[in-house]
């Protein structure tokens, strides 16, 4: 749930996420001291992690009051950088025993050669409202746990109505792979997310094709920054973003409940200025 909270000196855009036991400050303006006051005043008791999307010039202020930096995206705010600063209200949430192994996955991927992506665009189409039942069924079959309720047709319909773009690959008229783009027109960025492929269709390069197609569409729509937050354990997804020219921006520790439980997530970004 998104909330706009303000007083005479500052305002914050707060996303309340009880499912993942976190809150996120997506935007803010005004006095930084008052931004801090508004933020901490609106931290629910169930919160284990607070994420603040800070601008470059404000990082030192928030670090001085106890925030730490986990990730970074170049060009997120209309060309200005964003820093993901965090504060933990749970000691257990701040530690991940898998972090070292997941960091080695990223290092291995970034030592590989980047290869050209073959895009068979004949198989890719933009999903419509008629596809919502099949999309929800696909997501439900693959993700037993997911940060957002993609198995709920009403939720997918709502996101489509709000401008989220879904692209799919079909085989014998059945959707076998999907990815989406959540577009922020105020800051000309888009998050590539909700990536899923049926088990029998994995390993065939479908996701790279979908992500490449989304990039092509978003470039034409004047979007200037693409980013994604991928499961740190997923070698294939992290490799897909690296092979598509994305830059690694850091790891978000115990960031959300996805796939099998609470997982670390890697940030990847790419500038697509024309």
C-alpha positions in Angstrom: 0.0 0.0 0.0 1.4 3.4 -1.0 0.9 6.4 1.3 1.7 10.1 0.9 2.7 11.6 4.3 3.6 15.2 4.8 3.9 18.1 7.2 4.8 21.7 6.7 8.5 21.0 6.1 8.7 17.7 4.3 6.8 14.9 2.5 7.5 11.2 2.0 6.1 8.5 -0.4 5.9 5.4 1.8 5.2 1.9 0.6 3.8 -0.3 3.4 4.6 -4.0 2.8 3.5 -6.1 5.8 3.8 -9.4 3.8 7.6 -8.8 3.5 7.8 -7.1 6.9 9.4 -4.0 5.4 8.5 -0.4 4.5 10.1 1.5 1.7 10.5 5.3 1.2 10.2 5.6 -2.6 10.5 9.4 -2.7 10.8 12.4 -0.4 11.2 16.2 -0.4 11.9 19.0 1.9 14.0 19.1 5.1 16.0 15.9 5.5 15.7 16.1 9.2 11.9 16.3 8.8 12.0 13.5 6.2 13.7 11.3 8.9 11.1 12.3 11.5 8.2 11.5 9.2 9.8 8.2 8.3 10.6 6.9 11.7 7.2 8.1 13.1 5.5 5.9 10.5 7.4 2.6 11.1 4.8 0.0 12.1 5.7 -2.5 14.9 5.9 -5.4 12.5 8.7 -3.7 10.4 12.0 -5.7 10.2 13.6 -3.7 7.4 13.3 -0.1 6.3 14.5 0.8 2.7 15.0 4.4 1.7 15.7 5.5 -1.9 18.2 8.3 -1.3 19.6 10.8 -3.8 23.4 11.1 -4.1 23.7 14.4 -2.2 21.7 13.0 0.8 23.5 9.8 1.4 25.9 11.1 4.0 23.1 12.6 6.1 21.2 9.3 6.3 24.4 7.3 6.9 25.2 9.6 9.8 21.9 8.7 11.5 22.3 4.9 11.2 21.4 3.9 7.6 23.7 1.7 5.6 24.0 1.4 1.8 23.1 -1.9 0.2 22.7 -1.1 -3.5 22.8 1.6 -6.2 21.2 2.4 -9.6 22.8 4.9 -12.0 20.3 7.4 -13.5 17.2 6.3 -11.6 15.8 9.8 -10.9 15.7 11.4 -14.4 19.5 10.8 -14.8 20.3 11.2 -11.1 21.5 8.2 -9.1 19.6 6.4 -6.4 21.2 4.7 -3.4 19.2 2.0 -1.5 19.9 2.8 2.1 18.6 0.5 4.8 17.9 0.3 8.5 17.1 -3.0 10.2 14.8 -3.4 13.2 15.7 -7.2 13.5 19.2 -8.4 14.0 18.3 -11.7 12.3 17.1 -9.9 9.2 20.4 -8.0 8.8 22.4 -11.2 8.4 22.4 -13.7 5.5 24.4 -16.9 5.8 24.1 -17.3 2.0 25.6 -13.9 1.1 29.2 -15.1 0.5 28.1 -17.9 -1.8 25.8 -15.6 -3.7 28.5 -13.1 -4.1 30.7 -15.8 -5.8 27.8 -16.4 -8.2 27.9 -12.8 -9.3 31.7 -12.8 -9.6 31.6 -15.9 -11.7 29.0 -14.4 -14.0 30.9 -11.2 -14.5 34.0 -13.1 -15.5 32.1 -14.6 -18.5 32.1 -13.3 -22.0 29.1 -11.3 -23.0 27.4 -12.8 -26.0 25.0 -11.3 -28.5 21.3 -12.0 -27.8 19.3 -13.7 -30.6 15.8 -12.3 -30.6 13.1 -14.3 -32.3 10.6 -11.5 -32.0 8.0 -13.5 -34.0 7.2 -15.5 -30.9 6.8 -12.5 -28.5 3.6 -10.6 -27.9 2.2 -8.1 -25.5 -0.2 -9.6 -23.1 -3.8 -8.2 -22.9 -6.6 -8.5 -20.4 -7.7 -11.7 -22.1 -4.4 -13.3 -21.0 -4.9 -12.5 -17.3 -6.3 -15.9 -16.2 -3.5 -17.8 -17.9 -0.9 -15.4 -16.5 -2.1 -15.8 -12.9 -2.2 -19.5 -13.3 1.4 -19.6 -14.6 2.7 -17.5 -11.8 0.8 -19.5 -9.2 2.3 -22.8 -10.6 5.9 -21.5 -10.5 6.0 -19.3 -7.3 4.6 -20.8 -4.2 5.8 -17.6 -2.4 6.0 -14.2 -4.2 6.4 -10.6 -2.9 3.2 -9.5 -4.8 0.0 -11.5 -5.3 0.4 -12.4 -9.0 -1.7 -15.4 -8.6 -4.7 -13.1 -8.0 -6.3 -12.1 -11.3 -7.6 -8.9 -9.8 -4.1 -7.8 -8.9 -2.7 -8.5 -12.4 -5.7 -6.7 -13.9 -5.0 -3.7 -11.6 -1.3 -3.6 -12.6 -2.2 -3.7 -16.3 -4.6 -0.8 -15.9 -1.9 1.2 -14.1 0.5 0.7 -17.0 2.5 -2.4 -16.3 3.6 -4.0 -19.5 3.6 -7.8 -19.8 5.3 -9.6 -22.7 4.9 -13.3 -23.3 6.2 -16.2 -25.4 3.7 -18.8 -26.5 4.1 -22.3 -27.7 1.1 -24.0 -29.3 -1.0 -21.1 -28.1 0.1 -21.6 -24.5 2.1 -19.0 -22.5 5.4 -20.6 -21.5 7.4 -17.5 -20.5 6.5 -14.0 -19.2 8.2 -10.8 -18.0 6.9 -7.4 -17.2 8.0 -3.7 -16.9 6.7 -1.4 -14.2 7.1 2.1 -15.7 7.7 5.2 -13.7 7.0 8.1 -16.1 7.8 10.8 -13.6 11.5 9.7 -13.4 11.6 7.9 -16.8 12.7 4.5 -15.3 11.3 1.0 -15.5 11.7 -2.1 -13.4 11.9 -5.3 -15.3 10.2 -7.9 -13.1 7.8 -10.8 -12.7 9.9 -13.1 -14.8 8.7 -16.7 -15.0 9.1 -19.6 -17.4 7.5 -23.1 -17.2 9.9 -25.8 -16.1 9.7 -27.6 -19.4 10.7 -24.5 -21.3 13.7 -23.4 -19.1 17.2 -23.2 -20.5 16.1 -22.1 -24.0 16.9 -18.4 -23.7 13.3 -17.3 -23.5 13.9 -14.8 -20.7 16.7 -13.0 -22.5 14.4 -12.6 -25.5 11.6 -11.2 -23.4 13.8 -8.8 -21.5 15.4 -7.7 -24.8 12.0 -7.0 -26.3 10.9 -5.0 -23.2 14.1 -2.9 -23.6 13.3 -2.2 -27.2 9.7 -1.1 -26.4 10.9 1.1 -23.4 13.6 2.8 -25.5 10.9 3.8 -28.0 8.8 5.1 -25.1 11.6 7.5 -23.9 12.4 5.4 -20.8 16.0 6.2 -19.9 16.9 3.8 -17.0 16.1 0.1 -16.7 16.6 -1.9 -13.5 15.7 -5.2 -12.0 16.0 -7.0 -8.6 16.8 -10.7 -9.2 17.0 -13.6 -6.7 20.7 -13.7 -5.7 20.5 -17.5 -5.7 19.4 -17.7 -9.3 22.4 -18.1 -11.6 20.3 -18.0 -14.8 18.4 -14.8 -14.0 21.6 -12.9 -12.9 23.4 -14.2 -16.0 20.5 -13.1 -18.2 20.8 -9.5 -17.0 24.6 -9.5 -17.3 24.5 -10.9 -20.8 22.0 -8.1 -21.7 24.5 -5.5 -20.7 23.2 -4.6 -17.2 25.5 -3.5 -14.4 25.5 -5.1 -11.0 24.4 -2.6 -8.4 24.7 -4.5 -5.1 22.8 -7.0 -3.0 19.7 -6.4 -0.9 20.0 -8.6 2.2 16.9 -10.7 3.2 14.9 -8.4 1.0 11.6 -10.2 0.4 9.7 -13.5 0.5 10.0 -15.2 -2.8 10.1 -18.7 -4.3 10.9 -20.7 -1.1 11.3 -18.1 1.6 13.1 -14.9 2.6 15.8 -14.3 0.1 18.7 -11.9 -0.8 18.1 -10.0 -4.1 20.6 -8.5 -6.5 20.1 -5.1 -8.2 21.0 -4.8 -11.9 20.7 -1.6 -13.9 21.2 -0.2 -17.5 21.1 3.2 -19.0 19.1 3.3 -22.2 19.3 7.0 -23.1 18.9 7.5 -26.9 
